[in-house]
Amino acid sequence: MLVRDRMSRHPITVRPDVPIHEALQIMRREKIRRLPVLDENDRLVGIVAEKDLLYASPSSAKALNVYELQYLLAKLTVGDVMTRNVITTTEFTPLEEAAKVMVDNKIGALPVMRGDKLVGIITETDIFKVFLELLGAREKGLRLTLLVPEAQGVLASLTGTIAELGGNIIALGTFKGEDPTNRIVTVKVEGVDKDKLLNAIRSLVLEVLDVREV
């Protein structure tokens, strides 16, 4: 799956000269937390987050009274508080690569560029939704968490056994195990008896960590 499959297209943007209170109003009205900033030629020049606007204050704030502070706050614009060195991605970047960039750089969104043109934005919320899909979080089924050996053919044997019992795999994910010799597998299935499935897979796994109907 690529960024283009889950990004928000035609993102709402602002100009650098927009007052911060107007940018906040846009965010609250549209229920978003970030705005790409475009110049008069529609080139990406920054990105501003809700927290940037909420915590914005003049550099001389400590020396001001409340009226002076309110006056200067009213004059602050998006360009005064935005992040200028924007980390971006492309439509054809794998989703996991985009997620890794966000985590490594501790950011919550990536503007999506096609050359010099902004064509979308992908956020941490979009990534969370993909995570829900991967684990079938919104679908009913029998959910198993298994500790399996890190060995060739283990997943094939596991999925084959489920199929032989007439089960349908709704979701399957693999994760790092306790050490390099094993992995954790989470699988959600439907159409199979729980006890029959557990009996059939016990010889294939190191441990059944969790079983639940969800």
N, C-alpha and C positions, 0 to 999 in steps of 0.2 A: 504494500500500500504506500502511495506517495503523498506528499504534502497536498497536491492538487485535489486529492480525493476527500480531504477533510477540512481544508482551509475555508475561511469565510471570504467570499468574493465581494468585490466592490466595497471595501471597508470604509467606514466613515472617517473622514480626515479633517484636519484643521490647518489654518495658516499660522505662521509664527506670531503674527500680530494680534491674534485673538486674545482678549483678556482671560485670565485664568478662571474667573467666575463663570464666564460663558462656556469655557471648555468643560467645567464641572457640570453645568446644566445639561450639556450635550450628553455627557457620560451617563448621568442619572436618567435622562429621558430615554436613551437608547439601551440602557442597562448593560453598559460595557465599562471596562476599566482602563483601556488604553486607546490612544489616538495617534496614528501616524501623522506626521507634520509635513506638509508639502509647501514648496514655495510657489511663486506666481507662475512658474513654468511647469508646475506639477511634478517637480523633482523631489524625491524624499530627502529631507534635511534634518529630520529628527523624529523622536517618538516621545510621547508624554504619557505617564501613568497617573492614575488617580491619586496615588500617594505623593507624587511630585507636586500636585496642585494643592493637596490638603496641607502639606508641610511647608509650602512656599512662604518665605518671609524676606523682607529687605535685609541686606547685610548689616545695616545699622540699627536693626530693630531694638536692641537693648537700650539705645539712647533715646528712643522715641516715646512720646506719650500715646495714649490709645487713639487719639484723633489723627495724629501724624501717621501712625501705623496703618490705620484704615485707609488713609489717603494714598499711601504708597502701595498698599496691597491692591487697591483698585487700579493702579497703573501697571501692575505686573502683567506680563503677557506670557503666552505659551513659550515663545522664544527665549524668555528669561530662565525657564526652569526645565526645558526639554533636554533629553539626552541626545547629543549630536552625533556621536560615533555609534551609529545604529548597526547592530548585528542583524543580518538578513539571511534569507534562504531563497530557494527557487521552487517552482512547481514540481520539479522532478526529483527533489530530494526525498529519500526514503523517510517515512515518518519517524522511525527510530533514531535516525541521524539528527533530525530536527529536535527531537526530545533530548538527545544527548547534549546538543549545543545549549539548549535552555538550562539543563541541569548544571552543566560545567560552568556556565557563565552566570548562573543564578538570576535568570531573567524569566519573565512569564509569557513572552510573546515574540514572534518573529515576523516582521513584514515580509511578504512574498514578492519577489521581484522577477520581472521578465525583461532582462536588460536593465534599462533605466526607468522602466515603468512599474509602478506599484499595481499588482493585480490581486492581492489578497493579504490576509493575515492569519497566522495560526497561533493559537494560544494554549496555555496549559489546560484550559477547560476542554478544548478540542482533543487534546491528548488523553485526558481522563475519560472522555466519552469512548475513545477507541479502546482503552483498557477495559471498560465495562463490556464492550462488544466482544473483545478477545476472550473474556472469562464467562460470557453468557449471563451476565449479572441480571438481566431483565427477563430471562427465560426460566421456566420451571424445569426441574430435572433432579437427578441424583448427582451430587457433587462429591468427588473423591479427591483427596490430597494424598499423594503417594511418594515415598522415598524409593527411588529406583537406582540400580547400578548405572554408572557411566560406561555403557558398553554398546557396541554396535548391535542394532536389531531389537533393542528393548522396546522402543516405541512401536515398532512394527508388530511385535508380538502382542503388546498390550492392546493396540487398536484392533488387531485381527481377532483377538479373543472376544472383545466387545461385539464385533460384527457377527461372530459365530453364534453369540447368544441372542442375536436379534436386536441389539442395542444401536441407537443412533447417537453419534457424538455431536453434541451441541457446541461444545467449546473445549479447547485443549491448550494448555500453556506449560512451558517448562521454565524452571528457575534454578539458580545456583543451589547446590545442596550444602550439606554440612562440611564437606571437604571435596577435593577434586575427584574422588572416586565415586561420587553419587550425584544425583540431581533430584529436585522436587518437581513432580508432575501434578498439575491440577486438571482434572477432566470432569466435564459435566455431560451426562448421558440421559437418554430417555428410552422407554420401551424395553427395559430389562429389569428383572428381579434383583433386588439388592443383595440378598444372601447368595444367590447363584453367581452373581458377578464377583463378589468378594471371594468365594471359594475358588473360582476359576483363575483369579489373578494372583492369589497369594504366593504361588511359586515363582511369579515373575518379578515381584517387588521385594525390597528389603523390609519395608514397613508400611502399613496403612496408617497414615497420620491423622486423617479426619474423614468422616463420612456423614453426609447430611442430605436430607431432602429439602430443596429450596425452590 
